[in-house]
Amino acid sequence: MRFALFDLDGTLVDRRSAFPDAIAQLSADHGYGPEIERWLIAQLSDRADHSDFERLRVTFQLNESADHLWRVYVDHMAAAITCRPEVLEGLAELRAADWTIGIVSNGASDIQRAKLAATGIADLVDGVAVSGDLDVRKPGRELFAFAAALCGLNLTDGGWMIGDDPAADIGGGHMAGLRTIWVRGRPWPDLLPAPHRTVDDVTDAITILLNERQ
């Protein structure tokens, strides 16, 4: 059984390029000035969840509810996020080659699933495990095991983990007993075990997996 888990943000999709557009649109929708927009960019640059918008509401004494603001942000992120056609085509090739594909992602469940649906990735994978589902984050082994189980497999079956985060994706993949492909970008920590393979783009990782057929 050929089995691969993929990270989402920074690996299959570019959250960083979509994020400013989503914040700008949310601010424009509500008539927020630059102070609130700067706060949102600073506080949500790495990740965002519902509690951030409760802090926003309290900090600036806003009338809108945290529920409303979170939902608007989720919708704008889903509208702004894209997945390159060559990445979608690569995932489709893996499926056609009988690979089982899972997503393992840190983040709030609703926003990560909205991104997967909006980009079309959801139609190309067999299981999705998001840290918000279990309140366990990568590199915790439990999240990798959950992703494998959703794909009808077990970590003892072996497989690959592909991601851009050295500690969460590659370190976590190692601890889960998976072979790893690092999508280069972030600095590599000195003490972390090296990935099995290193690539500059996730499409190169997909090519490596496709060559496993031989």
DOVO-389089 format. One record per residue (C-alpha): residue in three letters; residue number from 1; x, y, z. Coordinates in pm, 1 decimal, always signed. Example, Ala and Ser with C-alpha at 12.3 -4.5 7.8 and 13.67 -1.06 7.14 Angstrom:
// DOVO-389089
R, aa, i, c1, c2, c3
R, Ala, 1, +1230.0, -450.0, +780.0
R, Ser, 2, +1367.0, -106.0, +714.0
//
This chain:
// DOVO-389089
R, aa, i, c1, c2, c3
R, Met, 1, +0.0, +0.0, +0.0
R, Arg, 2, +147.5, +335.7, -108.1
R, Phe, 3, +56.1, +598.7, +147.3
R, Ala, 4, +144.9, +969.3, +179.9
R, Leu, 5, +45.2, +1241.3, +424.9
R, Phe, 6, +71.0, +1605.8, +319.5
R, Asp, 7, +81.1, +1922.6, +524.1
R, Leu, 8, -152.6, +2195.9, +397.2
R, Asp, 9, -30.5, +2553.1, +464.9
R, Gly, 10, +306.2, +2625.6, +309.0
R, Thr, 11, +312.4, +2288.8, +134.6
R, Leu, 12, +4.4, +2241.9, -82.2
R, Val, 13, -124.4, +2599.9, -53.8
R, Asp, 14, +38.5, +2937.8, +9.6
R, Arg, 15, -135.2, +3076.7, +318.2
R, Arg, 16, +103.7, +3370.3, +345.3
R, Ser, 17, -2.1, +3521.0, +13.9
R, Ala, 18, -374.3, +3474.4, +81.6
R, Phe, 19, -367.7, +3603.8, +439.8
R, Pro, 20, -318.7, +3980.0, +373.2
R, Asp, 21, -599.6, +3978.2, +116.0
R, Ala, 22, -837.4, +3812.1, +362.0
R, Ile, 23, -752.3, +4061.8, +637.2
R, Ala, 24, -787.7, +4358.2, +401.4
R, Gln, 25, -1127.9, +4236.3, +284.8
R, Leu, 26, -1253.6, +4171.5, +638.7
R, Ser, 27, -1139.2, +4520.5, +744.7
R, Ala, 28, -1302.3, +4682.4, +442.2
R, Asp, 29, -1629.1, +4494.7, +503.3
R, His, 30, -1654.1, +4636.1, +855.7
R, Gly, 31, -1502.6, +4979.9, +801.8
R, Tyr, 32, -1205.1, +4902.9, +1026.5
R, Gly, 33, -915.0, +5146.3, +1017.2
R, Pro, 34, -543.0, +5071.7, +986.4
R, Glu, 35, -496.8, +5014.5, +1362.9
R, Ile, 36, -726.8, +4713.1, +1365.6
R, Glu, 37, -588.9, +4585.4, +1037.5
R, Arg, 38, -232.5, +4603.7, +1171.1
R, Trp, 39, -340.8, +4422.2, +1489.4
R, Leu, 40, -497.8, +4142.3, +1286.5
R, Ile, 41, -189.9, +4101.0, +1068.4
R, Ala, 42, +40.5, +4091.2, +1371.2
R, Gln, 43, -171.5, +3855.9, +1580.1
R, Leu, 44, -289.1, +3614.8, +1309.4
R, Ser, 45, +17.9, +3593.9, +1085.9
R, Asp, 46, +114.2, +3241.3, +1195.5
R, Arg, 47, -227.7, +3095.5, +1272.6
R, Ala, 48, -579.3, +3203.2, +1364.9
R, Asp, 49, -872.4, +3061.4, +1554.2
R, His, 50, -1201.8, +3174.8, +1705.3
R, Ser, 51, -1040.4, +3299.3, +2028.5
R, Asp, 52, -836.8, +3557.6, +1836.2
R, Phe, 53, -1155.6, +3731.8, +1731.9
R, Glu, 54, -1286.8, +3738.0, +2086.5
R, Arg, 55, -961.3, +3915.4, +2183.1
R, Leu, 56, -1007.7, +4151.9, +1888.6
R, Arg, 57, -1363.0, +4233.9, +1993.9
R, Val, 58, -1261.1, +4304.5, +2354.6
R, Thr, 59, -943.4, +4497.1, +2265.9
R, Phe, 60, -1121.6, +4738.5, +2033.3
R, Gln, 61, -1469.5, +4723.0, +2194.7
R, Leu, 62, -1631.6, +4611.4, +1871.3
R, Asn, 63, -2004.2, +4553.6, +1831.9
R, Glu, 64, -1967.6, +4249.4, +1606.5
R, Ser, 65, -1963.4, +3908.9, +1775.2
R, Ala, 66, -1655.7, +3688.4, +1771.2
R, Asp, 67, -1864.0, +3420.6, +1596.5
R, His, 68, -1950.5, +3658.7, +1314.4
R, Leu, 69, -1594.5, +3787.4, +1272.1
R, Trp, 70, -1448.7, +3437.0, +1271.4
R, Arg, 71, -1695.7, +3320.1, +1008.7
R, Val, 72, -1621.8, +3621.1, +786.4
R, Tyr, 73, -1249.0, +3555.3, +818.9
R, Val, 74, -1293.0, +3186.4, +733.0
R, Asp, 75, -1496.5, +3277.9, +425.4
R, His, 76, -1242.8, +3536.4, +307.1
R, Met, 77, -948.1, +3300.5, +359.9
R, Ala, 78, -1126.7, +3028.9, +163.9
R, Ala, 79, -1194.6, +3277.8, -116.1
R, Ala, 80, -833.6, +3403.3, -121.3
R, Ile, 81, -648.0, +3070.7, -96.7
R, Thr, 82, -543.1, +2889.5, -413.2
R, Cys, 83, -373.3, +2565.7, -505.6
R, Arg, 84, -161.8, +2569.9, -820.1
R, Pro, 85, -300.6, +2356.6, -1104.8
R, Glu, 86, +20.4, +2151.9, -1122.6
R, Val, 87, -19.2, +2056.6, -756.3
R, Leu, 88, -378.3, +1943.8, -809.8
R, Glu, 89, -269.7, +1751.0, -1116.6
R, Gly, 90, +7.5, +1585.2, -916.8
R, Leu, 91, -233.9, +1474.3, -645.7
R, Ala, 92, -465.8, +1336.1, -912.6
R, Glu, 93, -172.9, +1143.3, -1063.3
R, Leu, 94, -94.4, +992.8, -725.9
R, Arg, 95, -454.8, +880.5, -683.5
R, Ala, 96, -450.5, +729.3, -1032.8
R, Ala, 97, -132.4, +542.3, -935.7
R, Asp, 98, -315.3, +387.5, -636.0
R, Trp, 99, -161.5, +605.6, -370.4
R, Thr, 100, -364.9, +669.1, -54.8
R, Ile, 101, -338.5, +1038.7, +33.9
R, Gly, 102, -408.2, +1208.4, +363.7
R, Ile, 103, -386.1, +1562.9, +497.6
R, Val, 104, -240.7, +1629.3, +843.0
R, Ser, 105, -259.7, +1995.7, +941.5
R, Asn, 106, -238.3, +2214.9, +1246.2
R, Gly, 107, -515.8, +2470.4, +1278.0
R, Ala, 108, -884.4, +2516.2, +1345.4
R, Ser, 109, -1088.7, +2245.8, +1177.3
R, Asp, 110, -1342.8, +2470.6, +1005.7
R, Ile, 111, -1092.9, +2701.4, +838.4
R, Gln, 112, -861.1, +2421.3, +721.9
R, Arg, 113, -1152.4, +2225.5, +576.1
R, Ala, 114, -1284.8, +2541.1, +408.1
R, Lys, 115, -945.9, +2582.7, +235.7
R, Leu, 116, -944.9, +2219.2, +124.4
R, Ala, 117, -1295.2, +2249.5, -19.8
R, Ala, 118, -1232.6, +2584.1, -190.9
R, Thr, 119, -912.9, +2468.0, -362.2
R, Gly, 120, -1045.6, +2128.9, -473.6
R, Ile, 121, -790.3, +1938.2, -265.4
R, Ala, 122, -1069.2, +1780.4, -61.2
R, Asp, 123, -1180.6, +1582.9, -368.0
R, Leu, 124, -833.1, +1434.0, -414.4
R, Val, 125, -756.9, +1296.0, -67.8
R, Asp, 126, -876.5, +1000.2, +136.7
R, Gly, 127, -865.9, +1148.7, +485.2
R, Val, 128, -815.9, +1481.7, +663.0
R, Ala, 129, -683.0, +1517.8, +1019.3
R, Val, 130, -671.2, +1868.7, +1164.0
R, Ser, 131, -531.8, +1949.8, +1507.4
R, Gly, 132, -858.7, +2120.3, +1599.2
R, Asp, 133, -1034.1, +1783.6, +1567.4
R, Leu, 134, -830.9, +1627.2, +1850.4
R, Asp, 135, -676.6, +1922.2, +2032.7
R, Val, 136, -339.7, +1764.6, +1947.5
R, Arg, 137, -90.8, +1945.3, +1725.7
R, Lys, 138, +193.4, +1824.5, +1508.2
R, Pro, 139, +452.3, +1698.5, +1589.1
R, Gly, 140, +232.9, +1489.4, +1819.5
R, Arg, 141, +221.0, +1131.5, +1694.3
R, Glu, 142, -150.9, +1106.9, +1770.9
R, Leu, 143, -242.6, +1340.9, +1486.6
R, Phe, 144, -43.5, +1135.9, +1233.9
R, Ala, 145, -204.5, +815.9, +1364.3
R, Phe, 146, -549.3, +976.2, +1334.2
R, Ala, 147, -479.5, +1078.7, +975.2
R, Ala, 148, -367.7, +725.8, +887.0
R, Ala, 149, -678.2, +577.1, +1049.7
R, Leu, 150, -906.2, +810.9, +853.8
R, Cys, 151, -740.0, +675.1, +540.1
R, Gly, 152, -812.4, +318.4, +653.5
R, Leu, 153, -447.3, +253.6, +739.4
R, Asn, 154, -208.7, +230.4, +1032.6
R, Leu, 155, +124.7, +402.2, +1085.1
R, Thr, 156, +283.7, +59.2, +1103.1
R, Asp, 157, +195.0, +22.6, +733.7
R, Gly, 158, +467.6, +279.8, +661.9
R, Gly, 159, +442.7, +574.7, +426.8
R, Trp, 160, +562.8, +928.7, +369.5
R, Met, 161, +512.3, +1268.2, +531.8
R, Ile, 162, +559.2, +1575.6, +311.8
R, Gly, 163, +573.7, +1924.9, +458.9
R, Asp, 164, +757.6, +2254.4, +497.0
R, Asp, 165, +789.1, +2275.7, +875.8
R, Pro, 166, +1108.4, +2105.7, +999.1
R, Ala, 167, +983.6, +2030.4, +1350.4
R, Ala, 168, +609.6, +1978.5, +1301.3
R, Asp, 169, +615.9, +1796.3, +967.8
R, Ile, 170, +955.8, +1633.8, +936.8
R, Gly, 171, +1032.6, +1582.4, +1305.3
R, Gly, 172, +677.3, +1465.1, +1362.2
R, Gly, 173, +691.6, +1238.1, +1060.0
R, His, 174, +1011.7, +1079.2, +1190.3
R, Met, 175, +851.8, +1015.7, +1530.4
R, Ala, 176, +550.9, +861.4, +1357.0
R, Gly, 177, +775.5, +616.2, +1174.0
R, Leu, 178, +724.8, +772.9, +831.8
R, Arg, 179, +976.2, +858.8, +563.2
R, Thr, 180, +990.1, +1231.6, +510.8
R, Ile, 181, +1023.0, +1486.5, +232.6
R, Trp, 182, +1099.9, +1841.1, +335.6
R, Val, 183, +974.5, +2120.9, +111.0
R, Arg, 184, +1259.4, +2364.2, +165.8
R, Gly, 185, +1186.4, +2716.3, +284.0
R, Arg, 186, +1218.9, +2757.8, +658.8
R, Pro, 187, +1559.3, +2741.1, +832.8
R, Trp, 188, +1659.3, +2388.5, +934.2
R, Pro, 189, +1729.0, +2342.9, +1310.5
R, Asp, 190, +2076.6, +2206.4, +1380.3
R, Leu, 191, +1972.0, +1921.4, +1611.5
R, Leu, 192, +1677.1, +1788.3, +1412.9
R, Pro, 193, +1728.6, +1458.2, +1224.1
R, Ala, 194, +1763.8, +1517.2, +851.1
R, Pro, 195, +1470.9, +1447.8, +617.9
R, His, 196, +1493.2, +1146.9, +389.6
R, Arg, 197, +1458.1, +1376.6, +87.1
R, Thr, 198, +1464.1, +1754.1, +33.9
R, Val, 199, +1290.2, +1940.7, -248.9
R, Asp, 200, +1226.3, +2300.5, -349.5
R, Asp, 201, +862.0, +2249.5, -445.1
R, Val, 202, +587.1, +2007.6, -347.9
R, Thr, 203, +553.9, +1900.6, -712.1
R, Asp, 204, +908.0, +1762.3, -685.9
R, Ala, 205, +797.9, +1561.9, -382.4
R, Ile, 206, +505.7, +1422.6, -580.4
R, Thr, 207, +745.9, +1318.7, -856.8
R, Ile, 208, +955.0, +1130.2, -600.0
R, Leu, 209, +645.8, +946.5, -480.7
R, Leu, 210, +537.3, +861.8, -834.7
R, Asn, 211, +880.4, +713.3, -900.3
R, Glu, 212, +824.4, +479.4, -605.9
R, Arg, 213, +611.1, +277.9, -847.7
R, Gln, 214, +926.9, +153.6, -1017.4
//
